[in-house]
Structures are given as C-alpha cells and as structure tokens.
Amino acid sequence: MSTNSLIEELRAWIDKNWDPELSLSEWRDRLADSGWGAPDWPTDFYGRGLNPEDAARVMTEFGLSGVVGPASTGPRLLAGVTLLAHGTPEQKKKYLHGVITGRDAWCQLFSEPGSGSDLAGSTTRADRDGDRWIINGQKVWNTSAHHADYGLLVARTNWDVPKHQGLSYFILNMHQPGIEVRQLKQMNGHASFNEVFFTDAVVERDDLVGEEGQGWGVALTTLAHERSSFSRMRGGQSVEDRTGRCYDEYREEVRVDNEPYTWYPQRAGRVDMVVSRAAETGAINDPVIRQDIAGLLALAKCAEWYAARGRARPSSQPAAGSINKLAASRIARTAARVHTAISGSGAMLEGPDSARDGIIGEILLSTPATSIAGGTDEIQKNIISERILEMPKEPRFDGGPFKDVPRNADKRG
C-alpha cells in the first residue's frame, strides 16, 4: 500500500470513529481493536504489521489531526516491545491491550543496591514453589513504581550456574501483599525514583517471560529499547486548546504519567535554551562561548539525525541503543558546561534564585544522571567494543557458580 493510500485509510477511519466526547478508555479500545494504536505491531496482537517508516507516518498523522493517540509515556512501552519479542501468545493477549490503552502502568525492576551497573549480579531471589515463584529481595531506581500496576522483574532462580545463566524474567503484579514501595528524594528536589522491597511476593506460572534461566536474554531486549529512548523527548500531544471528555482525560493521564519525568528535559541539558540564554546574558558576544554553543548544537543535530535513521532502518544499526545513550550523555555534559559558562557565578545558584525560574540550576544538578541511567557510559562502551567491534573482552573475575562469587551483600543460595 502506498503512503498516500495508507493515510487516506487512516483519515477515513478517524472520521468514522473519532468523537471527542468519548471517554479516553472507549477511544483507546477502538484504537487497540483497529490496529491503528500500534501500527507496527503484528496483526494478531493489536497492530497492522506496518514497517517502522509507515508506522511513524501514522503517528504523525494523529498529531496533525489533533486526535488523541495511544498511550505512549513511561515504562509501559518497554513492556510492550519485550512481550512482543519474548512473550507467549497468552501473555500478549492479556497485557498488550492495556499497554496501548494506558489502563495499566508499568515499572522496571532491574537495578539493585548491591550490584550497581552489574544488572546480571542480581541477588533478588525467585524460589520455585510448585507452579509459582516466591520473590524476596530489593530493587532500586525504579521509576513510577509508586503507581505501577505491573513490574518487569529480573530475579535469580539458580545460584549454581554463572550469573548470566541463573536469571529469569517475570511479570510481577504490584498490587499484592509483600511489596513495599518507597520514594527516593533526589538532590534536584524531585522524587521520581523508588526502592522496592519484596517479602514473599508471588509470581504465578503464566507470568514467566521466556524460559526459566533465560532472563538475561529477555532483559537485553528491554535494555536496548530503554537506551534508544534517550534519543527522544518525553511528553504528549499538545491538546491544550481542545475541548471534550477525551481531551480532558488525556490531559490528566499525561499529568500523572509525566510527573516522574518533569525534570528529564533538564537531565538532557536543555540544548533548546542555550542560544536564548546566551543572548539575554550577553554571553553571545563572547567568541569562545559562541564556538562552544556551535559545537553543542552540531552535536545535538547529529545525534538527532542518527536516531531518526535508526528508527527508519533499525536493522542497519545494531548498536543504536548504546550509541544513542552515549550521545545523550555527551550532549548533556556539554550542555551543562555551556550553561555554566553562560551563567558565570550565577551557575552556583539553585531553586528560585537560579535563572529561568530555577531551571538553570536544575540542569546542572540533573545532567549527571544521564551518564548513569540505562547503564553507565562505561557499560555502553564495553557493549560497543566487545559485541560490535569484536575487540578483546576485559578480564572478568566473576565466572563459575554465582553462589561462589564475592559480593557486597551475602545472600547466597
């Protein structure tokens, strides 16, 4: 089907089905059932089987038409791509509908206090008990866990094999006894992350994703898409001037879903603010600062083009996730330095005393997170060098059965 025919078909469907007085739930059900809500997903699972380029055009048309699109904020998208790649048909039917409609909120339960960036060093236990698993342990840095319905959990099911081989991947119902979520206050004043404690929480047999002991491979799918997300800004469609029940409920959804991410534009460095800040402070007249600004803008534009090419031709860039993540980290650090040069001594101020209603101070406090979140810069460089460039691997000292590997917290099986 040609692009013009595709868009004509979409517009005809919108004309027939869209009503701003529908509830958001009713409208999203129509999107999911028609396949337009996830056009690049398989036709058997709420999609239309389109290629990435055509799917992107569909999403663009939703924006141009002012029609509310599918749910697109938060870790629910990570759940979608992971289940599409590794889930059973039953899991896809059960959970993917809630991803598109936004009925279900998700969180990612990977990192632990004792293992840092070594996600394969997980010591959270998943002990088999008949047809279910009993979960005990702790996770940390879990965005949106405080209002999640489900969690993507990596836990250890076998302590007698090397660490990567003893992990399993689960869907965890967050609304059950034995799960305690505590929000964490950050140095920039926000509380986006959580720590989660498990005490005899339960995962049923049907919520194992992939095979038992094969969780690391499933987790790599989630991580690849998480790293690619650093190349896009979070937010939602602009519908502030539109009226109707569906728009009202959509605005509330965006408010709730985006609340943990309100500081993410600052985490990315706010490149968009650099030129106007330089003009208002007079720093634009400094040739050295002007050169730094030009370099930053060029870097940001190159990263934007690279990410766009990756979305259009995913198979052409096997390391796109790690490269996008590294680019975002470098841009954030560079932007922080440029903002500091522009603001001079004022860069030491935070809160209401900081320029732009506190945003400049928040940028400088938030940008270090980009080099850590989604896997540190060092981890991404290792991935690129070892898996893509096939360079010699760095020496490791954690082979053999995981129960024999020294670690910070002694939770041996």
Helices and strands as residue ranges (DSSP letters): H 3-17, H 24-34, G 43-45, H 52-65, H 76-86, H 89-101, E 106-109, G 119-121, E 125-129, E 132-140, G 145-147, E 150-156, G 163-165, E 167-173, E 179-184, E 193-204, G 205-207, E 208-209, H 215-228, G 229-231, H 245-258, G 259-261, H 264-267, G 271-273, H 274-281, G 283-285, H 287-312, G 314-316, H 320-343, G 344-348, G 351-353, H 359-366, G 367-371, H 377-383, I 384-388, G 402-404
